[in-house]
Amino acid sequence: MSAVFHGPYAAMVTPFDEGAELSEPRLAAYCEFLIGQGIGGLFAFGTTGEWPLLAEEERAGGARALVKQAAGRVPVIVHAGAHGTAQAIRLARAAREAGAAAASLISPPFYPLDPEALQEHFVAVARAVPGFPLFLYNLPEYAGNDITPGEQLRVLEHGYRLRVVETRQPYVPLSVDTPEDLERARELAGRLEAAT
């Protein structure tokens, strides 16, 4: 699916069964409910979806089941954030192979990372899934690492299809698809860095 990302996306909870395993039948029913409400897309296995509680194969299998159920009616973004780069790469590849429209990434949580390490992480994942849209999901209050506007821009300048989901205020979306977008992102990042 070549997605145009617009409209409200549902940040999905992950339905579990009585044994605390991901329930694909409940996931399918939940998908149908959300699509029936007229949402613009689905965002699965992120913070609301309790990704740290899911095994890697549960996340990959859940992505396959959700994309199959959505059947191209709405775009599906699958969260591929992880504690390390290798796992994030595997999850981003699993999202792409499942047919998701994009994957999202937070900074690896827990350990503080310097800007170069953050950039290397995001670029390594983007390089592993060429042409696959990725959202950088800045959630410093949980991840423990803040992806500043300047750091976001340094990742965007590598030329990968990236978008930024920002949780802090003021919210300024950065999305780069053309050289003009990159120039506009540079200007915005400079203004935001100067203001903070």
N, C-alpha and C positions, 0 to 999 in steps of 0.2 A: 504494500500500500504506500503510495506517495502522498503523505499527509500534508494538509495545510492546518496548522495548529491555531485554532481560534475557538471562541466560545468557552463556556465553563467546563472544566474537567472535574470529574469526581475523584477525589483522593480516597481510594477504596480502603475499607477495613478488610482484613483477611479473615474469611470464615473458617473456623476450625471445627472439627468433629469432637465427639465426646472423649476421644483419646488424645486430644491436643494436636492432631495432624491437620494439615490443610485439607479442607473438604471441597473437592472439585464439583460435586453436585450443588453444594451451597454456593460456590463461586459462580457457577453457571446461572443459577436462579438470581443471584445478586446482580450479575451482569445484565440479565434481561430486565430486571427492575430499573436499573439506572438508565439503560438505553430508552426504556419506556417513559422516563421522566424528561427526555429531550436534551440530555447532556451533550456537550460537544466532543467529549472523549473520556477515556478511562486512564487513571494513573494508579498503577498497582504496585504493591510491595514496597511502598515508601514508608515514611515515618508513621502515618496513620495505619498502614498495613503491617506494622510491627516486624519489619524486615530482620532485625537482629535475632528474633525468635525462630526464624525459619532456616532450615538447612539449605545449602546451595541447590541440591536437587529438587527440593520442594519449590524453591523460587523458579527454577528453570521449568519444572513440570507445570507449575501454576501459570507461568507465562504462556506455555503452549496451550493449555486448556482455555485460558481467558481469550487469547487471540482467536482460537478456533470458534469459541462461542460468540464473540463479537462479530465474526464473519464479515469484516470490512465495513460494517455499518457505522462505526465510529473508530477513530484512531485509538490505539492502546500504547501508552508509554509505560515501560517497565523499569522499575528502579533497579539499578545494577550497582549501587553503592556497596562498598565492602570495607573491611578493615585493612586490606592490602590490595596492591595493584594487580597481582596475578588473579585473584578471585574476581575483582571487578571486571577484568578482561573476559574471563570465562562467562560471567553473568551477562555482559554486554553482547557477547557472541551468541549466547543462548537466546537473548531477547531478539536479536536480529534473525536468527534461524527460526524462531517461533513465528516470525512475521510481524513483530511489533513495529509500530511507526517510528519509535525512538526509544532511547533508554535515558535514564537520569543518573547522575552521580553526585554524591556528597563527597566532601574531602574525607579521607580515611580518619575515623574518629579515634579518640582517646589520647594519642601522642601528639604533642604540638609539632607541626611541620613548618619549615621555613618556606618562603615563596617559591624557591627553586624546586624543592621537593614536591610541592603541590602542583606546580606546572608540569614537572616530569610525570607525575601520576596521571593527570588528565590527558596529556599529550600521548602517553603510552596507550591509554585506553582508546582514544580517538584513532590512533594509528592502527590499532588491532581490528577496528571495524570501519574501514574506509568507506566514505559515502553514507554512513549510517548516522542519522541525526542524534546528537547528544545534548542533554540539558545539564548544565552545571547547576546544582541545587545547593545554594548557599544557606546553610543552617547552622551558624556558628554556635548557637546556644546549646545544641546537642552534639555536634561533631567536634567542637573544641577548636576548630580551625576556621578562621574567617577568610573567605576568598574576596579580597578587596576589589574595588572596580579596576584598579591598575593590574592586579593579578589576573582578573577575568580577561582583561584586554590582551595581556601577554599570551594567554592560551588561545584566544580568538584569532590572534595574528598568525597563528600557525596554519590557518586556512581550512580548518576542519569545520564541518557543519555543526555549529554549537549555538545554543541559546542559554540564557541564564535565568534561573528562577531565584529571585531574591526574597528573603524573608524579613530583612530589616528595613527600616524607613529612613530616608525616602526611597520608595521602590522605583527603580529605573530599569526597565527591561533592556538588555543588550542582546541583539540578535544579528548575526552576520551571515548574509548570503551573497552580497555583492561588494565590490570595492567601495562603493558609496556608503554602504552600511558600516564597513570597517572604519572609514573616516569619521562618520557620525559617532561611532562607539568610542573612538580615540578622544574626540571632543568631550563627550559625556564623562568618560572616565577621568579625564584631566580636571574637569570642573568638580566632580565628586571628590577626588583625592584632595583638591585644594580646600574644599569645604570641611573636610574632616580632620 
